[in-house]
Amino acid sequence: MRAVPVPGTRGLSRIATRTAVIRGVLAVALVALVLLAAAESRHPATRRPTALPVHSGDMIVLDLSASISSDTFSRIGETLRKLVATGGRYGLVVFSNVAYEALPPGTPSSALRPLIRYFTVPTQQTPGTATALPVNPWTLSFSSGTEISTGLDLAHRILVADHLARSRVVLISDLADDPEDIQRLNQVVVDEYGPGRGHTPLRVVALNAAPGDAAFFARIAGTAITNAAPSPAKPSPPPTIPSGTLPMGLLVAILATIVILAVYGLWAARLRWGMAGEPS
């Protein structure tokens, strides 16, 4: 049987070639988007979320005053563990009634790990007896009254001197400020952390703060207060379902993959032959 020539086959040949090229490009794009989605799903933000309001590059201001209690020690230790787990870079200012720079800005978070042991409260051995707090290098020679203004002022001056305009200050404290420091604290917050150009953004992590102290600080700082969690009594098993937020890159990859599949399906539709007037 001899083939019956069909008019316009050359045009169909060019269309077929163009379709094959487009199908190849779409297939490559689809594979790339699937790989991107897989990579984004393994992002640390989906596996190990943190409730701390910190970003890499922030300056941490840590309260080591004498008002720190056993429960507060536990919360400091847990907060330090979370900071280490972020893998970011931070500076550290510690304060009581005076403040000093313990770590310069940009220090890897792993440098905070040795401090955790000083804020790990030992298990109570005898019921009814007070648990002895671990002795740290600041207990006898540094920890005294609480003047939050000293820590915030020093942290701001360090960031200004190092030209770190995008960094923020994260205050970790029980917020029980000395009454004689209240006026200066107000002035420091207004002059250095208030809204406006040149001011440093401020975040606050409360260490079991009294409701009145937390409300006062939220009012003068104009920011939400994050409550630090105490150390868990027993290590909790990892969650079976990640509780982190969905990364924007993963969301974009999913949507783009759906669009690519739809376009690919349209272009890959087979050409059906039939008589004129017959339904396809």
C-alpha positions as CSV (number, residue, x, y, z in Angstrom):
1,M,0.0,0.0,0.0
2,R,1.4,3.3,-1.0
3,A,1.3,6.2,1.4
4,V,-1.2,9.0,0.6
5,P,0.5,12.4,0.5
6,V,-1.0,14.9,2.9
7,P,-0.8,18.6,2.0
8,G,1.0,20.8,4.5
9,T,3.2,18.1,6.1
10,R,6.2,20.3,6.0
11,G,4.4,22.8,8.2
12,L,3.5,20.1,10.6
13,S,7.1,18.9,10.7
14,R,8.2,22.4,11.8
15,I,5.5,22.5,14.5
16,A,6.5,19.0,15.7
17,T,10.1,20.1,16.0
18,R,9.2,23.2,17.9
19,T,6.9,21.2,20.2
20,A,9.7,18.7,20.9
21,V,12.1,21.5,21.9
22,I,9.5,23.2,24.1
23,R,8.7,19.8,25.7
24,G,12.4,19.3,26.4
25,V,12.8,22.7,28.0
26,L,9.7,22.2,30.1
27,A,10.9,18.8,31.3
28,V,14.2,20.2,32.4
29,A,12.5,23.1,34.2
30,L,10.2,20.7,35.9
31,V,13.1,18.5,37.1
32,A,14.9,21.6,38.4
33,L,11.9,22.8,40.3
34,V,11.4,19.4,41.9
35,L,15.0,19.4,43.0
36,L,14.6,23.0,44.4
37,A,11.5,22.0,46.3
38,A,13.3,19.1,47.8
39,A,16.3,21.3,48.8
40,E,14.0,23.9,50.4
41,S,12.1,21.3,52.4
42,R,15.4,20.4,54.0
43,H,16.1,24.0,55.1
44,P,16.9,24.3,58.8
45,A,13.9,26.7,59.3
46,T,11.5,23.8,58.7
47,R,13.3,21.4,61.0
48,R,14.4,23.5,63.9
49,P,12.3,26.6,64.4
50,T,13.2,29.0,67.2
51,A,10.8,31.1,69.2
52,L,13.5,33.7,70.0
53,P,13.3,37.0,68.2
54,V,16.9,36.9,67.0
55,H,18.6,37.3,63.7
56,S,22.2,36.5,62.9
57,G,24.2,39.7,63.5
58,D,22.2,40.8,66.6
59,M,23.8,42.1,69.8
60,I,22.6,40.0,72.8
61,V,22.3,41.9,76.1
62,L,22.2,39.4,79.0
63,D,21.1,40.2,82.6
64,L,23.4,38.7,85.3
65,S,22.1,40.7,88.2
66,A,21.6,39.3,91.7
67,S,17.9,39.2,91.2
68,I,18.3,36.2,89.0
69,S,16.5,33.1,90.6
70,S,16.7,29.4,90.1
71,D,13.9,29.4,87.5
72,T,15.5,32.3,85.8
73,F,18.9,30.5,85.7
74,S,17.1,27.6,83.9
75,R,15.6,30.0,81.4
76,I,18.9,31.6,80.7
77,G,20.4,28.2,80.0
78,E,17.6,27.2,77.6
79,T,17.9,30.5,75.8
80,L,21.6,30.1,75.3
81,R,21.0,26.6,74.0
82,K,18.6,28.0,71.4
83,L,21.0,30.7,70.4
84,V,23.8,28.2,69.9
85,A,21.4,26.0,67.8
86,T,20.7,28.9,65.4
87,G,24.3,28.7,64.1
88,G,24.3,32.5,63.7
89,R,26.7,35.2,64.7
90,Y,26.2,37.5,67.6
91,G,27.8,40.0,70.0
92,L,27.3,39.7,73.7
93,V,27.0,42.4,76.4
94,V,26.4,41.2,80.0
95,F,25.3,43.6,82.7
96,S,24.3,44.0,86.4
97,N,24.7,47.5,87.8
98,V,27.5,47.9,85.2
99,A,28.0,46.4,81.7
100,Y,30.8,45.1,79.6
101,E,31.3,43.6,76.2
102,A,31.8,39.8,76.6
103,L,31.9,38.9,72.9
104,P,32.3,41.3,69.9
105,P,29.7,41.5,67.2
106,G,29.9,38.7,64.6
107,T,31.1,36.0,67.0
108,P,29.9,32.5,66.1
109,S,27.1,31.3,68.3
110,S,29.2,28.3,69.2
111,A,31.2,30.6,71.5
112,L,28.1,30.8,73.8
113,R,28.2,27.0,74.4
114,P,30.7,27.1,77.3
115,L,28.4,29.5,79.2
116,I,25.5,27.0,79.2
117,R,27.0,25.0,82.1
118,Y,26.9,28.1,84.4
119,F,23.1,28.3,83.9
120,T,22.2,24.6,84.1
121,V,20.5,24.0,87.4
122,P,21.3,20.6,88.9
123,T,18.6,18.1,89.7
124,Q,17.2,18.3,93.2
125,Q,18.6,15.4,95.3
126,T,16.7,15.9,98.6
127,P,13.1,16.9,98.5
128,G,12.3,20.0,100.4
129,T,15.8,21.5,100.2
130,A,16.8,24.4,98.0
131,T,18.7,23.5,94.9
132,A,22.2,25.1,94.9
133,L,22.7,27.3,91.9
134,P,25.9,26.7,89.9
135,V,28.7,29.2,90.6
136,N,29.6,31.3,87.6
137,P,32.4,33.8,87.0
138,W,30.1,36.7,87.7
139,T,28.5,35.6,91.0
140,L,30.9,37.2,93.4
141,S,32.7,39.9,91.5
142,F,30.0,41.2,89.1
143,S,26.4,40.3,89.9
144,S,24.8,43.0,92.0
145,G,22.0,45.4,91.3
146,T,20.0,45.7,88.1
147,E,20.5,48.7,85.8
148,I,19.2,47.7,82.4
149,S,20.1,51.1,81.0
150,T,23.8,50.3,81.3
151,G,23.5,47.2,79.1
152,L,21.3,48.8,76.5
153,D,23.4,51.9,76.3
154,L,26.7,49.9,75.8
155,A,25.2,47.6,73.2
156,H,23.9,50.6,71.2
157,R,27.3,52.4,71.4
158,I,29.1,49.2,70.2
159,L,26.8,48.9,67.1
160,V,27.2,52.6,66.3
161,A,31.0,52.4,66.7
162,D,31.2,49.3,64.4
163,H,28.8,50.8,61.8
164,L,26.4,47.9,62.2
165,A,23.3,49.9,61.3
166,R,21.3,46.7,60.3
167,S,21.9,44.9,63.6
168,R,19.4,44.8,66.4
169,V,19.7,44.5,70.2
170,V,18.0,41.6,72.0
171,L,17.6,42.1,75.7
172,I,17.4,39.0,77.9
173,S,16.4,39.9,81.4
174,D,13.9,39.5,84.2
175,L,13.1,43.2,83.6
176,A,13.2,43.9,87.4
177,D,15.1,47.2,87.0
178,D,16.4,49.2,89.9
179,P,13.9,52.0,90.7
180,E,16.7,54.5,90.6
181,D,17.5,53.4,87.1
182,I,14.0,53.9,85.7
183,Q,14.5,57.5,84.6
184,R,17.8,56.8,82.8
185,L,16.3,53.6,81.2
186,N,13.5,55.7,79.8
187,Q,15.9,58.2,78.4
188,V,18.2,55.5,76.8
189,V,15.2,53.8,75.2
190,V,13.8,57.0,73.8
191,D,17.2,58.4,72.5
192,E,18.7,55.1,71.2
193,Y,15.9,52.7,70.5
194,G,12.9,54.8,69.7
195,P,11.4,55.0,66.2
196,G,13.3,57.0,63.7
197,R,16.4,57.0,61.6
198,G,19.6,56.1,63.4
199,H,17.8,54.3,66.2
200,T,18.5,50.6,66.9
201,P,15.7,48.1,66.8
202,L,15.1,46.5,70.2
203,R,13.7,43.0,71.0
204,V,13.0,41.7,74.5
205,V,13.1,38.2,75.9
206,A,11.7,38.1,79.4
207,L,13.1,35.7,82.0
208,N,9.9,34.9,84.0
209,A,9.3,38.6,84.4
210,A,6.6,40.0,86.7
211,P,3.5,41.1,84.8
212,G,3.9,44.7,85.9
213,D,7.6,44.8,84.8
214,A,6.8,43.2,81.4
215,A,3.9,45.6,80.8
216,F,6.1,48.6,81.7
217,F,8.9,47.6,79.4
218,A,6.6,46.8,76.6
219,R,5.1,50.3,76.9
220,I,8.4,52.2,77.0
221,A,10.1,50.0,74.3
222,G,7.1,49.8,72.1
223,T,7.8,46.2,71.3
224,A,6.2,42.8,72.0
225,I,7.8,40.8,74.9
226,T,8.9,37.2,74.2
227,N,8.8,34.9,77.3
228,A,11.8,32.6,77.6
229,A,11.0,28.9,78.2
230,P,12.6,27.0,81.1
231,S,14.8,24.0,80.4
232,P,12.7,20.9,80.0
233,A,13.0,18.3,82.8
234,K,13.6,15.6,80.3
235,P,14.8,15.8,76.7
236,S,11.7,15.8,74.5
237,P,11.6,13.6,71.4
238,P,11.8,15.4,68.1
239,P,8.5,16.2,66.6
240,T,7.3,13.8,63.9
241,I,5.9,16.8,61.9
242,P,8.0,19.9,61.5
243,S,6.4,22.9,63.2
244,G,8.4,25.6,61.3
245,T,6.9,27.9,58.8
246,L,6.9,27.0,55.1
247,P,9.8,28.7,53.4
248,M,8.8,31.2,50.7
249,G,11.2,29.5,48.3
250,L,9.5,26.1,48.8
251,L,6.0,27.7,48.3
252,V,7.2,29.4,45.0
253,A,8.7,26.1,43.8
254,I,5.5,24.2,44.5
255,L,3.3,26.8,42.6
256,A,5.8,27.0,39.7
257,T,5.8,23.1,39.5
258,I,2.0,23.1,39.2
259,V,2.1,25.7,36.4
260,I,4.9,23.8,34.6
261,L,2.9,20.6,34.8
262,A,-0.2,22.3,33.4
263,V,1.7,23.9,30.5
264,Y,3.6,20.7,29.8
265,G,0.3,18.8,29.7
266,L,-1.1,21.2,27.1
267,W,2.0,21.1,24.9
268,A,2.3,17.3,25.2
269,A,-1.3,16.7,24.0
270,R,-1.2,14.3,21.1
271,L,-2.5,15.3,17.7
272,R,-5.6,13.3,16.9
273,W,-6.7,12.7,13.3
274,G,-10.4,12.5,12.3
275,M,-12.9,13.4,9.7
276,A,-14.1,17.0,9.5
277,G,-17.0,17.6,11.9
278,E,-16.2,14.6,14.1
279,P,-15.7,15.3,17.8
280,S,-12.0,15.1,18.8
